[in-house]
Amino acid sequence: MSEIQVFADADLAYQAVMLKALADTVLDAQKRVRHELAQRMAKGDRLTARDGDAKLGSVNLTDPKPKATVTDEAAFADYLTAKYGDEATVTVELGDVGEICAVLADSGHEDLFTVRQVFPAWVREQAIKDALLPRHTVPGVTVTVPAGVVSARTEQAAVERVRAVLSGGDVRVLAIEGGAQ
């Protein structure tokens, strides 16, 4: 059974501030290192981190799939009409009903209403997927390949080394006795 430690408010405030400073510093360094690795590695690469014979973990750069995004709604709507026109729902939007009744009674103008084509969500999704097909262009859709993401996976050996560093030294931010928790 482990010994229960009681900390004064000042001790906890000290730990909170030091851990915040440590986290900020570590996160800034992590961003910088990930950026540098993303510049050096090819998508799909994996590197192993070692300290002597101990495997500390691995780093890899993902190889994401292309992503299609509608960037020109008008061109995309034209494509939907041409390829999926029979799937569209047509609605009529009427203007002022009183005015329509009076004008229709006189002459029946067509400029008093608007015909709209509305495509179901599955049609839009299918058309966007069409853009991802090889040598297939969908007007109004742009296909991009996102940048790869650098991810790191740690082994227990890395965690133990970090705990030893943080527990030993002049600034004891984890308040861990003997390097274990």
Backbone as a ProteinNet text record, in pm:
[ID]
protein_1_A
[PRIMARY]
MSEIQVFADADLAYQAVMLKALADTVLDAQKRVRHELAQRMAKGDRLTARDGDAKLGSVNLTDPKPKATVTDEAAFADYLTAKYGDEATVTVELGDVGEICAVLADSGHEDLFTVRQVFPAWVREQAIKDALLPRHTVPGVTVTVPAGVVSARTEQAAVERVRAVLSGGDVRVLAIEGGAQ
[TERTIARY]
85.1	0	89.2	54.9	138	102.5	202.1	185.6	105.7	10.9	-69.2	10.2	23.4	96.9	-2.6	19.9	-65	19.2	-32.3	39.7	-32.9	43.9	-13.3	-60.8	-151.5	-202.4	-88.6	11.2	124.4	201.2	214	282	203.8	72.9	-10.2	-8.4	-9.3	-1.4	132.3	239.6	371.8	371.3	317.7	312.8	227.7	113.9	26	96.4	163.3	233.3	350.2	426.7	541.4	496.5	390.2	339	285.4	221.7	171.7	288.5	391.8	509.4	576.1	583.4	641.5	557.9	425.4	336.7	349.6	349.4	363.3	495.9	601.9	734.3	740.9	688.3	690.5	603	484.4	396.3	457.8	522.8	591.2	702.5	779.6	888.1	830.8	721.2	658.3	609.5	548.3	503.2	621	728.3	847.1	905.8	918.1	976.9	885	754.4	660.6	666.6	675.4	685.8	812.9	923.1	1050.6	1044.7	985.8	973.3	882.9	774.6	682.7	753.9	850.5	927.6	1027.3	1080.4	1185.9	1134.2	1021.4	971.6	881.7	877.9	783.2	657.3	543	417.9	429.8	387.4	394.6	521.3	619.9	745.1	720.7	806.6	802.3	945.4	968.5	1099.7	1085.1	1187.7	1185.8	1283.4	1237.8	1323.3	1380.9	1512.4	1579.8	1673	1692.8	1792.9	1876.4	1986.1	2064.7	1984.8	1963.4	1887.2	1737.9	1699.9	1557.7	1481.6	1374.6	1288.5	1197.1	1203.9	1123.3	988.5	979.1	853.7	881	779.7	795.8	720.1	761.6	700.2	667.6	547.8	515.4	444.7	449.9	381.4	270.6	147	33	32.2	-36.7	-53.7	-204.2	-259.1	-404.5	-457.4	-584.7	-651	-694.8	-709.8	-758	-896.2	-926.2	-1053.7	-1115.5	-1244.7	-1315.5	-1404.4	-1401.8	-1479.3	-1545.4	-1673.7	-1742.9	-1687.7	-1632.9	-1574.6	-1647.5	-1728.4	-1807.1	-1947.3	-2034.6	-2170.4	-2247	-2231.7	-2304.8	-2260.7	-2130.8	-2079.4	-2119.8	-2116.9	-2156	-2304.5	-2387.9	-2532.4	-2558.7	-2484.3	-2498.3	-2462.6	-2356.1	-2315.6	-2424.3	-2478.2	-2584.9	-2705.3	-2740.9	-2855	-2829.4	-2708.1	-2675.4	-2669.7	-2608.4	-2587.5	-2700.5	-2759.7	-2860.2	-2992.6	-3020.6	-3139.8	-3269.2	-3281.8	-3405.7	-3423.2	-3320.3	-3328.4	-3369.4	-3372.3	-3400.9	-3547.3	-3569.5	-3703.9	-3727.6	-3838.3	-3868.3	-3974.9	-3946.5	-4043.8	-4070.8	-4186.7	-4224.2	-4241.3	-4171.5	-4185.5	-4271.3	-4380.1	-4473	-4443.8	-4473.5	-4460.7	-4585	-4620.5	-4739.4	-4864	-4937.9	-5053.7	-5160.7	-5183.8	-5283.1	-5245.6	-5118.7	-5070.2	-5077.3	-5038.6	-5041.9	-5184.8	-5277.2	-5416.6	-5465.8	-5431.6	-5477.6	-5413.9	-5281.9	-5212.3	-5252.3	-5260.3	-5300.1	-5439.8	-5522.8	-5657.4	-5651.8	-5555.1	-5542.1	-5463.5	-5338.1	-5254.5	-5169.1	-5149.2	-5071	-4921.4	-4856.8	-4711.3	-4632.1	-4525	-4440.3	-4334.5	-4314.8	-4212	-4257.2	-4373.9	-4425.2	-4391.4	-4324.2	-4287.2	-4146.8	-4086.9	-3952.8	-3956.4	-3892.8	-3881.6	-3742.7	-3738.5	-3611	-3591.1	-3466.9	-3428.6	-3352.2	-3393.9	-3326.6	-3286.6	-3157.4	-3108.8	-3099	-3136.3	-3121.5	-2973.6	-2949.3	-2811.8	-2730.6	-2791.5	-2715	-2664.4	-2737.8	-2694.7	-2570.9	-2573.8	-2457.2	-2335.6	-2356.3	-2245.9	-2189.3	-2277.6	-2231.5	-2151.9	-2199.1	-2129.3	-1991.8	-1981.3	-1851.7	-1759.2	-1813.9	-1733.2	-1688	-1774.6	-1738.1	-1609.1	-1590.3	-1471.7	-1343.1	-1354.7	-1236.8	-1197	-1281	-1248.9	-1131.9	-1045.4	-930.9	-975.7	-906.9	-930.8	-1076.7	-1140.5	-1279.6	-1286.7	-1344	-1355.8	-1502.6	-1533.9	-1669.6	-1663.2	-1733.7	-1732.2	-1776.6	-1704.3	-1738.7	-1681.5	-1609.2	-1551.5	-1399.7	-1330.8	-1185.4	-1137.5	-1043	-985.4	-847.9	-827.3	-698.2	-652.7	-523	-468.7	-416.3	-479	-433.1	-287.9	-223.5	-86.7	-89.5	17.3	25.2	37.7	-0.2	5.6	115.8	202.8	308.5	249.9	259.2	211.5	323.2	323.6	426.3	359	418.9	368.7	478.6	448	552.5	543.3	656.8	666.3	683.2	665.1	677.6	817.1	919.4	1056.4	1066.5	997.3	1000.6	930.9	818.6	743.8	829.1	897.5	981.8	1098.3	1158.6	1269.2	1221.3	1105.9	1050.8	1017.9	956.6	925.2	1052.9	1157.7	1283.4	1340.5	1332.1	1382.4	1301.6	1168.6	1082.6	1084.1	1117.4	1119.9	1254.7	1357.8	1490.8	1538.3	1621.6	1652.8	1605.1	1635.4	1606.5	1459	1390.2	1249.3	1167.4	1104	1029.4	882.3	841.7	706.1	604.6	648.2	553.2	540.4	628.9	626.5	615.4	699.4	697.5	818.1	793.2	900.6	971.7	1099.3	1178.9	1152.2	1085.7	1064.7	950.4	872.4	758.3	631.3	521.1	392.5	294.7
-118	0	123.6	220.1	340	439.2	520.3	622.1	739.7	791.1	905.5	1031.9	1119.6	1244	1358.7	1447.2	1565	1686.4	1766	1884.2	2008.7	2109.1	2238.8	2306.9	2404.5	2477.9	2538.7	2591.3	2652.7	2548.6	2426.9	2319.9	2282.4	2272.5	2238.6	2350.2	2476	2588.9	2585.6	2556.7	2545.6	2437.6	2320.1	2210.3	2248.2	2312.3	2350.4	2446.4	2546.6	2645.1	2580.3	2499.3	2433.9	2335.4	2260.7	2167.4	2241.5	2354.9	2436.3	2485.9	2536.7	2583.6	2467.3	2352.4	2234.5	2192.5	2187.2	2146.8	2242.6	2372.5	2471.2	2453	2434.8	2418	2289.7	2182.6	2053.7	2058.7	2117.7	2125.2	2210.5	2320.2	2402.1	2321.6	2249.4	2168.2	2055.6	1996.1	1888.3	1939.3	2057.8	2117.2	2138.2	2192.9	2221.2	2091.9	1989.3	1862.2	1791.8	1793.9	1731.6	1801	1933.3	2008.6	1968.4	1961.7	1924.9	1782.8	1689.3	1551.9	1544.6	1621.1	1621.6	1669.9	1760.6	1810.2	1705.4	1625.8	1530.4	1393.7	1350.5	1215.4	1211.8	1096.6	1074	1012.5	1037.2	981.2	829.4	775.6	631.5	586.9	676.1	640.5	618.1	534.1	507.1	506.6	574.2	577.3	522	453.1	398.4	477.2	516.2	588.5	487.5	495.1	402.8	479.4	422.9	470.9	348.7	334.1	211.1	94.6	-8.1	-125	-109.5	-8.1	8.9	82	21	85.3	181.7	310.2	411.7	433.2	399.9	418.1	439	485.2	506	630	681.8	799.9	763.7	802.7	779.4	900.5	909.7	1015.7	949.5	985.2	922.2	953.7	870.9	888.5	901.3	1022.3	1038	1024.1	985	971.6	1108.8	1122.7	1250.5	1285.1	1413.9	1462.3	1554.3	1532.5	1614.9	1714.6	1840.3	1947.3	2031	2063	2149.1	2290.2	2344.7	2478	2575.9	2524.5	2609.4	2550.6	2604.7	2550.5	2552	2656.8	2666.6	2557.3	2537.8	2434.5	2295.9	2277.8	2149.4	2123.9	2226.5	2211.8	2172.9	2230.8	2194.3	2046.9	2002.1	1861.6	1770.9	1807.6	1726.6	1717.1	1827.8	1829.6	1737.2	1742.6	1660.3	1511.6	1477.1	1336	1276.1	1353.6	1300.7	1376	1435	1518.5	1450.5	1319.5	1248.8	1226.6	1252.7	1237.2	1367	1475.9	1607	1618.2	1689.5	1725.3	1868	1890.6	2023.9	2086.6	2208.1	2282.6	2415.3	2467.7	2596.8	2694	2807.9	2912.2	3022.4	3051.8	3154	3288.3	3394.8	3530	3564.2	3690.1	3737.6	3674.4	3598	3524.2	3617.7	3729.8	3825	3879.7	3913.1	3965.1	3857.3	3735.3	3624.1	3601.4	3599.6	3576.4	3685.5	3809.9	3920.3	3911.8	3886.4	3882	3758.1	3645.7	3523.8	3537.8	3607.6	3630.9	3713.7	3802.9	3888.5	3822.9	3773.6	3728.3	3603.8	3564.5	3443.7	3455.3	3556.5	3575.9	3466.4	3416.1	3314.6	3373.6	3503.4	3563.6	3580.4	3528.8	3540.2	3418.3	3320.6	3204.6	3158.3	3079.4	3028.3	2876.8	2810.5	2664.8	2631.5	2547.2	2508.8	2358.8	2319.5	2179.7	2155.5	2056.5	2023.4	1876.6	1850.2	1713.2	1656.9	1530.1	1466.6	1462.2	1455	1454.7	1339.9	1223.1	1108.8	1134.3	1213.9	1244.6	1334.1	1435.7	1523.5	1443.4	1355.5	1274.1	1183.3	1122.2	1034.3	1112.9	1230.9	1313	1355.1	1384.6	1420.1	1298.4	1178.2	1056.1	1032.4	1067.9	1053.9	1129.4	1243.5	1326.5	1255.5	1156.8	1085.1	969.7	938	830	871.5	776.9	810.4	871.5	975.3	1044.3	1088.4	1125.6	1170.2	1311	1402.6	1540.3	1572.6	1631.5	1677.2	1828.5	1897.9	2044.3	2095.8	2194.2	2255.3	2183.4	2073.4	1997.5	1998.2	2029.5	2029.8	1912.5	1836.9	1723.7	1763.8	1749.4	1779.9	1660.8	1648.9	1546.2	1618.7	1593.4	1661.1	1627	1715.6	1689.7	1572	1495.9	1384.5	1434.7	1350	1384.5	1302.4	1368.8	1299.1	1253.8	1124.5	1074.9	996.6	1000.6	930.7	835.1	719	617.4	585.2	590.4	565.9	423.6	374.8	246.8	279.3	181.2	201	251	211.1	255.7	407.5	468.6	614.6	680.3	625.4	680.1	672.9	562.3	546	646.2	670.9	766.4	908.7	945.2	1079.2	1095.5	995.4	1003.1	1019.1	949.2	959.3	1100.5	1159	1295.3	1394.1	1381.2	1476.3	1457.3	1338.7	1312.6	1345.6	1344.7	1365.8	1509.2	1574.5	1714	1811.7	1936.4	2041.4	2079.7	2071.7	2110.5	1983.3	1945.3	1819.9	1850.2	1843.2	1880.1	1769.1	1643.2	1534.1	1487.6	1525.6	1484.6	1334.1	1262.3	1116.5	1069.5	985.3	931.4	821.2	828.6	722.7	701.5	793.9	783.4	694.9	642.9	558.3	613.8	584.4	633.2	521.7
0	0	0	-79	-88.1	21	54.1	157.8	101.9	176.9	134	163.9	62.3	80.1	86.3	178.8	191.1	153.3	62.4	16.4	63.9	100.6	136.6	9.1	21.4	-94	-175.7	-107.9	-178	-259.2	-203.6	-276.9	-403.3	-391	-506.3	-610.5	-564.2	-657.7	-730.9	-659.2	-719.6	-827.6	-793.4	-890.4	-1011.8	-988.8	-1099.3	-1195.4	-1140	-1223.4	-1296.3	-1228.1	-1290.9	-1398.4	-1372.6	-1473	-1595.1	-1573.6	-1685.6	-1769.9	-1704.8	-1776.9	-1851.5	-1786.2	-1848.6	-1969.7	-1954	-2063.9	-2182.2	-2155.1	-2263	-2337	-2261.8	-2321.1	-2402.8	-2347.5	-2416.7	-2541.7	-2533.4	-2649.9	-2761.6	-2725.1	-2826	-2894.1	-2814.7	-2870.6	-2956.9	-2913.1	-2989.6	-3125.6	-3128.6	-3255.7	-3350.3	-3295.2	-3376.4	-3432.8	-3349.9	-3392.6	-3493.1	-3469.8	-3564.6	-3700.2	-3698.6	-3824.1	-3898.9	-3826.7	-3888.2	-3944	-3868	-3916.9	-4039.7	-4040.4	-4154.6	-4281	-4266	-4380	-4429.7	-4339.5	-4374.7	-4417.8	-4360.9	-4386.4	-4510.1	-4573.5	-4682.8	-4622.2	-4687.3	-4636.5	-4628.1	-4514.2	-4492.1	-4419.9	-4404.7	-4335.7	-4187.1	-4127.1	-3983.7	-3931.2	-3820	-3755.5	-3614.1	-3567.5	-3432.2	-3345.5	-3227.6	-3132.8	-3033.1	-3013	-2921.2	-2828.4	-2713.9	-2620	-2585.2	-2656.2	-2640.1	-2696.8	-2614.6	-2657.8	-2632.7	-2556.7	-2520.5	-2631.9	-2677.3	-2775.7	-2700.6	-2738.2	-2670.6	-2739	-2866.9	-2939.4	-3086.8	-3157.5	-3300.6	-3345	-3459.1	-3519.2	-3662.5	-3709	-3848.8	-3907.3	-4040.7	-4113.5	-4193.1	-4164.3	-4229.9	-4378.4	-4452.2	-4596.3	-4621.6	-4601.4	-4609.7	-4752.3	-4760.1	-4889.3	-4938.6	-5071.3	-5125.7	-5070.9	-5066.2	-5014.5	-5119.1	-5148	-5246.5	-5173.3	-5217.9	-5155.5	-5264.5	-5244.6	-5339.6	-5323.2	-5432.7	-5427.5	-5519.2	-5610.4	-5701.3	-5707.4	-5626.5	-5611.9	-5744.1	-5825.1	-5952.1	-6049.5	-6066	-6156.4	-6105.9	-5974.6	-5915	-5938.5	-5924.7	-5948.4	-6093.5	-6187	-6328.6	-6349.8	-6284.7	-6294.3	-6237.5	-6121.7	-6060.4	-6153.3	-6215.3	-6306.1	-6424.6	-6479.5	-6596	-6561.2	-6448.2	-6415.3	-6332.9	-6242.6	-6150.6	-6160.6	-6274.3	-6290.5	-6251.8	-6277.2	-6244.3	-6094.1	-6014.5	-5869	-5798.8	-5873.4	-5813.2	-5773.3	-5666.4	-5623.4	-5670	-5738.7	-5790.6	-5702	-5657.3	-5577.6	-5646	-5621	-5677.9	-5562.6	-5572.3	-5471.2	-5529.7	-5462.9	-5510.2	-5445.3	-5519.2	-5465.1	-5384	-5381	-5309.3	-5372	-5293.1	-5343.3	-5399.6	-5335.2	-5384.9	-5521.5	-5537.6	-5665.2	-5773	-5734.4	-5829.7	-5880.7	-5788.6	-5828.8	-5923.9	-5895.3	-5980.9	-6118.7	-6123.2	-6251.6	-6330.5	-6261.2	-6331.9	-6390.2	-6318.8	-6370.8	-6498.3	-6506.2	-6624.5	-6737.3	-6704.6	-6815.8	-6789.3	-6664.4	-6634.1	-6657.4	-6600.4	-6615.7	-6542.2	-6605	-6543.2	-6450.5	-6452.7	-6368	-6223.2	-6189.6	-6053.7	-5967	-6025	-5945.2	-5985	-5896.6	-5918.3	-5908.7	-6001.7	-5997.1	-5943.7	-5842	-5780.2	-5791.4	-5820.5	-5817.6	-5688.6	-5612.4	-5487.5	-5493.9	-5475.6	-5480.7	-5339	-5321.5	-5189.2	-5148.7	-5020.3	-4968.5	-5027.2	-5046.4	-5096.8	-5238.9	-5317.3	-5453.6	-5449.1	-5362.6	-5348.1	-5301.1	-5202.4	-5150.1	-5258.4	-5339.9	-5447.4	-5551.6	-5586.4	-5685.3	-5633.4	-5505.8	-5447.2	-5449.5	-5422.6	-5432	-5576.2	-5672.7	-5814.4	-5844.2	-5780.1	-5805.3	-5762.9	-5674.3	-5626.2	-5717.4	-5816.7	-5909.4	-5998.6	-6035.4	-6120.8	-6254.5	-6296.9	-6423.8	-6439.4	-6330.5	-6334.6	-6275.8	-6351.4	-6305.9	-6284.2	-6169.3	-6140.6	-6131.4	-6220.5	-6215.2	-6078.2	-6029.8	-5902	-5781.3	-5802.6	-5691.3	-5706	-5598.1	-5595.8	-5511.8	-5564.2	-5492.1	-5442	-5313	-5252.4	-5169.6	-5148.5	-5059.8	-4936.7	-4821.4	-4699.7	-4667.3	-4595.6	-4550.7	-4454.8	-4453.7	-4359.7	-4216.9	-4123.2	-3981.9	-3916.6	-3844.1	-3771.4	-3638.6	-3612.4	-3484	-3416.6	-3284.3	-3208.3	-3111.1	-3095.1	-3003.5	-2904.1	-2776.4	-2676.7	-2623	-2581.5	-2510.4	-2362.4	-2278.7	-2134.5	-2096.7	-2171.5	-2141.7	-2150.9	-2247.8	-2261.1	-2143.5	-2103.4	-1988.9	-1862.4	-1841.6	-1723.2	-1723.1	-1839	-1847	-1818.5	-1870.7	-1845.8	-1698.2	-1638.6	-1494.8	-1411.8	-1450.7	-1377	-1387.1	-1506.7	-1525	-1442.3	-1446.2	-1376.2	-1224.8	-1179.1	-1035.2	-971.6	-1047.6	-995.8	-1009.6	-1000.6	-1026.7	-921.4	-945.8	-849.1	-845.7	-957.4	-963.8	-976.3	-866.8	-865	-891.7	-1017.7	-1053.2	-1032.1	-1034.2	-1017.8	-873.6	-788.7	-648.4	-636.9	-713.4	-712.3	-630.9	-534.4	-453.9	-531.8	-542.8	-604.4	-752.6	-819.9	-963.5	-1006.6	-914.6	-953.2	-895.1	-963.6	-912.3	-912.4
[MASK]
+++++++++++++++++++++++++++++++++++++++++++++++++++++++++++++++++++++++++++++++++++++++++++++++++++++++++++++++++++++++++++++++++++++++++++++++++++++++++++++++++++++++++++++++++++++

